[in-house]
């Protein structure tokens, strides 16, 4: 079973301000806001949902490839993908654009100011699902709005089951859009906040949504996840973590575990645990693609976390 992961690629530029924003942004002066922050610490990470999911799936030994649009500045990311063994077969370069960029500044109180430039991501609809051969499982993750709409339609028309994972793209869609995605998809994946938005905008409860798909998966940060399938709810406990370094990308790591579990024909209790352990491993590392493990290490940790063999 080969997975096609439609979604974004991005450079995450992460900066640390050694002070506190509140000491420099005066509430009574926000109408003439003009501030500058010295950020001596900065790192650039490879990110984007499709890139992150594909990286994690590769770690698990899964079969799949990402699909998305990137800019003329993508060369360092491309080199990284080649080293990691992640396919670039279904990436298209938009020559006049930058790869999507996030500029994130964090202060000493862990407050963040983020600017996001979508760049080439806005051209995601240039990619077509039928450009890829042998696809038996799809994913529509956050990307350009038109790209998400068209890729969902293309999976549905091709009869390919797919996971709809709106993530931070949720604000782009109204209730009609989301109901259409739910009708087309085979699986729905949200965090708990996104699940609430989904129910509010569609007018359907999670249980009602689950009746129209094979499963609805809801992650609940440190409380594990719930999987609504087979007319029941599987309560998946959180995997223990050794340290909390960076939550960014944990959802993508979880979704790679979800894809891998589906590819391997695992039951939902096992799929949820594999996915949860992926998120736990990711949160222990800064950045979205800096964690590594062997299959043996993963299986050993799975047994420690859940008290049974994988």
C-alpha positions as CSV (number, residue, x, y, z in Angstrom):
1,X,0.0,0.0,0.0
2,X,1.6,3.3,-1.2
3,X,0.6,6.6,0.4
4,X,0.4,9.9,-1.3
5,X,0.8,12.8,1.2
6,X,-0.5,16.1,-0.2
7,X,0.5,19.1,1.8
8,X,2.9,21.9,2.5
9,X,6.6,22.3,2.5
10,X,8.1,25.2,4.5
11,X,11.2,26.7,6.0
12,X,10.6,27.4,9.7
13,X,12.8,30.3,10.8
14,X,12.8,30.3,14.6
15,X,14.2,33.2,16.6
16,X,14.5,33.7,20.4
17,X,14.1,37.2,21.9
18,X,15.9,37.3,25.3
19,X,13.4,39.7,26.8
20,X,9.7,39.9,27.1
21,X,7.3,41.3,24.5
22,X,5.2,42.9,27.2
23,X,8.0,45.1,28.2
24,X,8.2,46.6,24.7
25,X,4.6,46.6,23.4
26,X,2.6,49.2,25.3
27,X,-1.2,48.6,25.2
28,X,-1.9,52.3,25.0
29,X,0.4,52.7,22.0
30,X,-0.6,49.7,19.8
31,X,-2.3,52.1,17.3
32,X,1.2,53.3,16.4
33,X,3.1,50.1,16.9
34,X,6.7,50.3,15.9
35,X,9.0,47.9,17.7
36,X,12.2,46.0,17.0
37,X,13.6,42.9,18.7
38,X,17.2,41.8,18.8
39,X,17.2,38.1,18.3
40,X,20.8,36.7,18.7
41,X,19.6,33.1,18.5
42,X,18.1,31.8,15.3
43,X,17.7,28.4,13.6
44,X,16.2,27.3,10.3
45,X,14.3,24.1,10.3
46,X,12.8,22.1,7.4
47,X,9.1,21.8,7.9
48,X,5.6,21.9,6.4
49,X,3.0,19.2,7.0
50,X,3.8,17.0,3.9
51,X,7.5,17.2,4.5
52,X,7.1,16.3,8.2
53,X,4.7,13.5,7.7
54,X,6.8,12.0,4.9
55,X,10.0,12.2,7.1
56,X,8.3,10.4,10.0
57,X,6.8,7.8,7.7
58,X,10.3,7.1,6.3
59,X,11.6,6.5,9.9
60,X,8.9,3.9,10.4
61,X,9.7,2.2,7.2
62,X,6.4,3.1,5.6
63,X,5.7,3.3,1.9
64,X,4.8,6.7,0.7
65,X,5.7,10.0,-0.9
66,X,4.8,13.7,-0.4
67,X,3.2,15.9,-3.1
68,X,3.4,19.7,-3.0
69,X,4.8,22.9,-4.5
70,X,8.1,24.5,-3.5
71,X,10.0,27.6,-4.5
72,X,13.2,28.3,-6.3
73,X,15.0,28.4,-2.9
74,X,14.2,24.8,-2.1
75,X,17.7,23.3,-2.8
76,X,18.8,22.9,0.8
77,X,15.6,21.1,1.7
78,X,15.9,19.0,-1.4
79,X,19.4,17.9,-0.4
80,X,18.0,17.0,3.1
81,X,15.2,14.9,1.6
82,X,17.7,13.0,-0.6
83,X,19.9,12.2,2.4
84,X,16.9,11.0,4.4
85,X,15.6,8.9,1.5
86,X,12.3,10.8,1.1
87,X,11.0,10.9,-2.4
88,X,10.8,14.2,-4.4
89,X,9.1,12.6,-7.3
90,X,5.8,14.5,-6.9
91,X,7.2,18.0,-6.0
92,X,6.8,20.8,-8.4
93,X,8.9,24.0,-8.3
94,X,7.3,27.4,-8.8
95,X,10.2,29.3,-10.1
96,X,8.9,32.8,-9.4
97,X,8.1,32.1,-5.8
98,X,9.7,31.3,-2.4
99,X,9.1,28.1,-0.6
100,X,6.5,28.8,2.2
101,X,8.2,30.5,5.1
102,X,7.3,30.9,8.8
103,X,9.1,33.5,10.9
104,X,8.6,32.7,14.5
105,X,9.9,34.9,17.4
106,X,9.6,33.6,20.9
107,X,10.2,35.6,24.1
108,X,11.2,34.4,27.6
109,X,7.6,33.9,28.5
110,X,7.1,31.5,25.6
111,X,4.9,34.0,23.8
112,X,5.2,33.9,20.0
113,X,4.9,36.4,17.2
114,X,4.7,34.6,13.8
115,X,4.6,35.8,10.3
116,X,3.8,33.2,7.6
117,X,4.4,33.7,3.9
118,X,2.7,30.9,1.8
119,X,4.7,31.5,-1.3
120,X,4.7,28.5,-3.6
121,X,2.1,26.7,-1.4
122,X,-0.6,28.8,-3.0
123,X,0.1,26.9,-6.3
124,X,-0.5,23.5,-4.7
125,X,-3.3,22.8,-7.2
126,X,-0.7,22.5,-9.9
127,X,-0.1,19.0,-8.5
128,X,-2.5,16.3,-9.4
129,X,-3.2,13.0,-7.7
130,X,-3.2,11.2,-11.0
131,X,0.4,12.2,-11.5
132,X,1.3,9.5,-9.0
133,X,1.0,5.8,-9.8
134,X,0.1,2.9,-7.5
135,X,-1.5,5.1,-4.8
136,X,-3.7,3.1,-2.4
137,X,-4.0,5.6,0.5
138,X,-4.0,9.4,0.4
139,X,-3.8,12.3,2.8
140,X,-5.0,15.9,2.3
141,X,-3.1,17.9,4.9
142,X,-2.8,21.8,5.3
143,X,-1.8,23.4,2.0
144,X,-3.1,26.0,-0.4
145,X,-6.9,26.2,-0.3
146,X,-7.5,25.3,-3.9
147,X,-5.0,22.5,-3.7
148,X,-6.7,20.9,-0.7
149,X,-10.1,21.1,-2.5
150,X,-8.9,19.7,-5.7
151,X,-6.8,16.9,-4.2
152,X,-9.7,15.7,-2.1
153,X,-11.9,15.7,-5.2
154,X,-9.2,13.8,-7.2
155,X,-8.8,11.1,-4.5
156,X,-12.5,10.7,-4.3
157,X,-12.9,10.4,-8.1
158,X,-10.1,7.9,-8.3
159,X,-11.7,5.8,-5.5
160,X,-8.6,6.2,-3.3
161,X,-9.4,6.2,0.4
162,X,-7.8,9.3,2.1
163,X,-7.3,11.0,5.4
164,X,-8.6,14.6,5.6
165,X,-6.4,16.5,8.1
166,X,-7.3,20.3,7.9
167,X,-5.0,21.4,10.7
168,X,-4.1,25.0,10.6
169,X,-5.9,25.2,7.2
170,X,-9.3,24.9,9.0
171,X,-10.0,28.7,9.0
172,X,-10.0,28.7,5.2
173,X,-13.2,26.6,5.0
174,X,-16.8,27.1,5.9
175,X,-19.3,24.5,7.0
176,X,-20.3,23.6,3.5
177,X,-16.7,23.0,2.5
178,X,-16.0,20.9,5.6
179,X,-19.1,18.8,5.1
180,X,-18.0,18.1,1.5
181,X,-14.6,17.1,2.7
182,X,-16.2,14.8,5.2
183,X,-18.4,13.2,2.5
184,X,-15.3,12.6,0.3
185,X,-12.9,11.3,2.9
186,X,-12.5,7.9,4.4
187,X,-10.8,9.1,7.6
188,X,-10.9,12.5,9.5
189,X,-8.0,13.6,11.7
190,X,-8.1,16.6,14.1
191,X,-6.6,17.9,17.4
192,X,-9.2,18.6,20.1
193,X,-9.5,22.3,19.1
194,X,-10.0,21.5,15.4
195,X,-12.5,18.9,16.3
196,X,-14.6,21.5,18.1
197,X,-14.4,23.8,15.1
198,X,-15.4,21.0,12.8
199,X,-18.5,20.2,14.9
200,X,-19.5,23.9,15.1
201,X,-19.1,24.6,11.4
202,X,-20.7,21.4,10.1
203,X,-23.4,21.2,12.7
204,X,-22.5,17.5,13.3
205,X,-21.1,15.8,16.4
206,X,-18.0,13.7,16.2
207,X,-20.1,10.6,16.6
208,X,-22.3,11.7,13.6
209,X,-19.2,12.4,11.5
210,X,-17.8,9.0,12.4
211,X,-20.9,7.3,10.9
212,X,-20.0,8.6,7.5
213,X,-16.3,7.6,7.5
214,X,-14.2,4.6,8.5
215,X,-12.8,6.5,11.5
216,X,-12.4,10.0,13.1
217,X,-9.2,10.5,15.0
218,X,-8.9,13.2,17.7
219,X,-5.6,13.9,19.4
220,X,-5.7,15.4,22.9
221,X,-2.2,16.7,23.6
222,X,-0.9,15.1,26.8
223,X,-4.1,13.1,27.3
224,X,-3.6,10.7,24.4
225,X,-6.1,10.4,21.6
226,X,-9.6,9.1,20.8
227,X,-10.4,7.0,17.7
228,X,-14.1,6.8,16.7
229,X,-14.5,3.7,14.6
230,X,-16.6,0.5,14.4
231,X,-19.4,2.2,16.4
232,X,-17.2,2.6,19.4
233,X,-14.5,4.9,20.9
234,X,-11.0,3.7,21.3
235,X,-9.3,5.6,24.2
236,X,-5.6,5.6,23.4
237,X,-3.4,6.5,26.4
238,X,-0.5,9.0,25.9
239,X,2.9,7.6,25.6
240,X,5.3,8.7,28.3
241,X,8.0,11.3,27.4
242,X,11.4,11.9,28.9
243,X,11.4,15.7,28.3
244,X,9.2,18.4,26.7
245,X,11.4,20.1,24.1
246,X,9.2,21.3,21.3
247,X,5.6,20.4,20.4
248,X,5.8,21.7,16.9
249,X,5.3,18.9,14.4
250,X,3.9,16.4,16.9
251,X,0.6,16.1,15.1
252,X,2.5,15.4,11.8
253,X,4.5,12.6,13.6
254,X,1.2,11.2,14.9
255,X,-0.3,11.1,11.4
256,X,2.7,9.3,10.0
257,X,2.1,6.6,12.6
258,X,-1.6,6.6,11.5
259,X,-0.6,6.0,7.9
260,X,1.9,3.3,8.8
261,X,-0.6,1.5,11.0
262,X,-3.2,1.6,8.2
263,X,-0.7,0.3,5.7
264,X,0.2,-2.6,8.0
265,X,-3.4,-3.5,8.6
266,X,-3.1,-3.0,12.4
267,X,-6.1,-2.7,14.6
268,X,-7.1,0.7,16.0
269,X,-5.8,0.0,19.5
270,X,-2.3,-0.6,18.0
271,X,-2.5,2.2,15.3
272,X,-3.3,4.7,18.0
273,X,-0.4,3.6,20.2
274,X,2.1,3.6,17.3
275,X,0.9,7.1,16.3
276,X,1.0,8.3,20.0
277,X,4.5,7.1,20.5
278,X,5.6,8.9,17.3
279,X,4.3,12.2,18.8
280,X,6.0,11.5,22.1
281,X,9.4,10.9,20.4
282,X,9.0,14.1,18.4
283,X,8.2,16.3,21.4
284,X,11.5,15.3,23.0
285,X,13.4,17.1,20.2
286,X,13.5,20.7,18.9
287,X,12.5,21.1,15.3
288,X,10.2,18.8,13.3
289,X,12.7,16.6,11.6
290,X,15.6,16.2,14.0
291,X,14.5,12.9,15.8
292,X,15.8,9.5,14.7
293,X,15.4,5.9,15.7
294,X,15.9,2.4,14.4
295,X,13.1,-0.1,14.1
296,X,14.5,-2.1,17.0
297,X,14.6,1.0,19.2
298,X,11.0,1.9,18.3
299,X,9.7,-1.5,19.1
300,X,11.6,-1.6,22.4
301,X,10.2,1.8,23.4
302,X,6.7,0.7,22.4
303,X,6.9,-2.3,24.8
304,X,8.1,0.0,27.6
305,X,5.4,2.5,26.9
306,X,2.4,0.2,26.5
307,X,3.5,-3.1,28.1
308,X,3.2,-5.2,25.1
309,X,5.1,-6.1,21.9
310,X,4.4,-4.3,18.7
